[in-house]
Amino acid sequence: MIKKHIPNIITLGNLLCGCLAIVSTFHKTFETTALLIVIAAVLDFFDGFAARLLKVHSEIGKQLDSLADMVTFGVVPGFVMYQLIIFTIGVGAVHLQYNDLIWYMAYIAFLIPIMSAYRLAKFNIDTRQTDIFIGLPTPANALFICFLPFIMFPGENMIALWLLKPYILIAIALIMSVLLVAEIPLLALKFKNFSWNQNQWRYTLIILALILLVILKLQAVPFIVILYVILSLIQNIFNAKTQSNS
């Protein structure tokens, strides 16, 4: 039956995007990398959607999805961050030797794929993550990192100049790695219905994200991910207060 293979073919498209994104990262064509990550994120959404629509959910599809996500949303952002850190070190490399410690600190970027692997393995066995996420989803992390170059280059604003410091990028790599495995409930854009009362935080995120995209265009993507985390934290505080008052 052909239809049972359709979700897996879509998942393999996600994996192909990840492989191509690694190649483009080696060539420092970050715009192509970002485009491939967006395509992969769309495919990652539609493989599950197709499985539910066609009623062909399978265990192999679940495992294949995690393996594809590991490459696309784990390995790729690790390589992107490594390239960005190396670049920012090179900007100030006049007074540096290649054996200086800071060059080796760029390898901290590979904590991202390590933590992504742990996060994906944990997701497969965590029954709590049906309508929420525990920790930052790997696609959100990948989008955040892979769109940083749009802010950094050509470096004409204060945020860009700030990001062009290697220690800032190393700190970001550490923070994002921790967020991937943190025991923090985060919003999942899974709509059981379309009522405002039950989806107000999701609608708020979507509306604010669209506003940011109109104003900042592609530079908005990292800020949208930050907004996503902040809104999730606010929702957690609001829910905690509501439960304590009930």
MOTAPE-V385993 format. One record per backbone hydrogen bond with DSSP energy under -0.5 kcal/mol. NH is the residue of the N-H (numbers start at 1). CO is the residue of the C=O. E is the energy in kcal/mol with one decimal. If there is no record, write none. Layout:
# MOTAPE-V385993
nh = (NH	NH)
co = (CO	CO)
e = (E	E)
This chain:
# MOTAPE-V385993
nh = (4	5	6	6	7	9	10	11	12	13	14	15	16	17	18	19	20	21	22	23	24	25	26	27	28	29	30	32	33	34	35	36	37	38	39	40	41	42	43	44	45	46	47	48	49	50	51	52	53	54	55	56	62	63	64	65	66	67	68	69	70	71	72	73	74	75	76	78	79	80	81	82	83	84	85	86	87	88	89	90	91	92	92	93	95	96	100	103	104	104	105	106	106	107	108	109	110	111	112	114	115	116	117	118	119	120	121	122	123	124	125	125	126	126	127	129	130	131	133	135	135	136	141	142	143	144	145	146	147	148	150	151	151	152	153	161	162	163	164	165	166	168	169	170	171	172	173	174	175	176	177	178	179	180	181	181	182	184	186	188	190	191	192	199	199	200	203	204	205	206	207	208	209	210	211	212	213	214	215	216	217	217	219	220	221	223	224	225	226	227	228	229	230	231	232	233	234	235	236	237	238	239	240	241	242	243	244	245	246)
co = (1	2	2	3	3	5	6	7	8	9	10	11	12	13	14	15	16	17	18	19	20	21	22	23	25	24	28	29	29	30	31	32	33	34	35	36	37	38	39	40	41	42	43	44	45	46	47	48	49	50	51	51	58	59	60	61	62	63	64	65	66	67	68	69	70	70	71	74	75	76	77	78	79	80	81	82	83	84	85	86	87	88	89	90	92	93	97	100	100	101	101	102	103	104	105	106	107	108	109	110	111	112	113	114	115	116	117	118	119	120	121	122	122	123	125	126	128	128	186	133	184	179	137	138	139	140	141	142	143	145	147	147	148	148	149	157	158	159	160	162	164	165	165	166	167	168	169	170	171	172	173	174	175	176	177	178	178	182	133	131	188	189	190	195	196	196	199	200	201	202	203	204	205	206	207	208	209	210	211	212	212	213	216	217	218	219	220	221	222	223	224	225	226	227	228	229	230	231	232	233	234	235	236	237	238	239	240	241	242)
e = (-0.6	-1.8	-0.6	-0.8	-0.5	-2.2	-2.1	-2.2	-2.4	-1.5	-1.6	-1.9	-2.5	-2.3	-1.8	-2.2	-2.6	-2.3	-1.8	-1.7	-2.4	-2.0	-1.9	-1.5	-1.3	-2.6	-1.2	-0.6	-1.7	-2.6	-2.2	-2.5	-2.0	-2.1	-2.4	-2.5	-2.4	-2.0	-2.4	-2.6	-1.4	-2.3	-2.0	-0.8	-1.7	-2.8	-2.0	-2.2	-2.5	-2.8	-0.8	-2.1	-1.5	-2.1	-2.7	-2.1	-1.6	-2.2	-2.5	-2.5	-2.1	-1.3	-2.7	-2.6	-0.6	-2.1	-1.9	-1.1	-2.2	-2.6	-2.6	-2.1	-2.6	-2.4	-2.6	-2.6	-2.2	-2.5	-2.3	-2.3	-1.6	-0.9	-0.7	-1.5	-0.8	-1.3	-1.9	-1.3	-0.7	-0.7	-1.5	-0.6	-0.8	-1.6	-1.8	-1.8	-1.8	-2.3	-1.6	-1.2	-3.0	-2.1	-2.2	-1.8	-2.6	-2.5	-2.2	-2.4	-2.2	-1.5	-0.6	-1.0	-0.9	-0.6	-0.8	-1.0	-0.9	-0.6	-2.7	-0.7	-2.8	-2.6	-2.0	-2.6	-2.5	-2.2	-2.3	-2.8	-1.3	-1.1	-0.9	-0.6	-1.6	-2.3	-2.3	-2.3	-1.9	-2.4	-1.4	-1.1	-0.5	-0.8	-1.6	-2.4	-2.1	-2.4	-2.6	-2.0	-2.6	-2.9	-1.8	-2.1	-2.4	-1.6	-0.8	-0.9	-0.8	-1.9	-3.4	-0.5	-2.3	-0.6	-0.7	-0.7	-0.7	-0.8	-2.9	-2.3	-2.1	-2.3	-2.7	-2.5	-2.4	-2.2	-2.0	-2.4	-2.3	-2.0	-2.1	-3.4	-0.5	-1.6	-1.5	-1.9	-1.2	-0.6	-2.3	-1.9	-1.9	-2.7	-2.4	-1.9	-2.5	-3.0	-1.8	-2.2	-2.5	-2.5	-2.1	-2.1	-2.7	-2.9	-2.1	-2.2	-2.3	-2.3	-1.9	-1.6	-0.8)
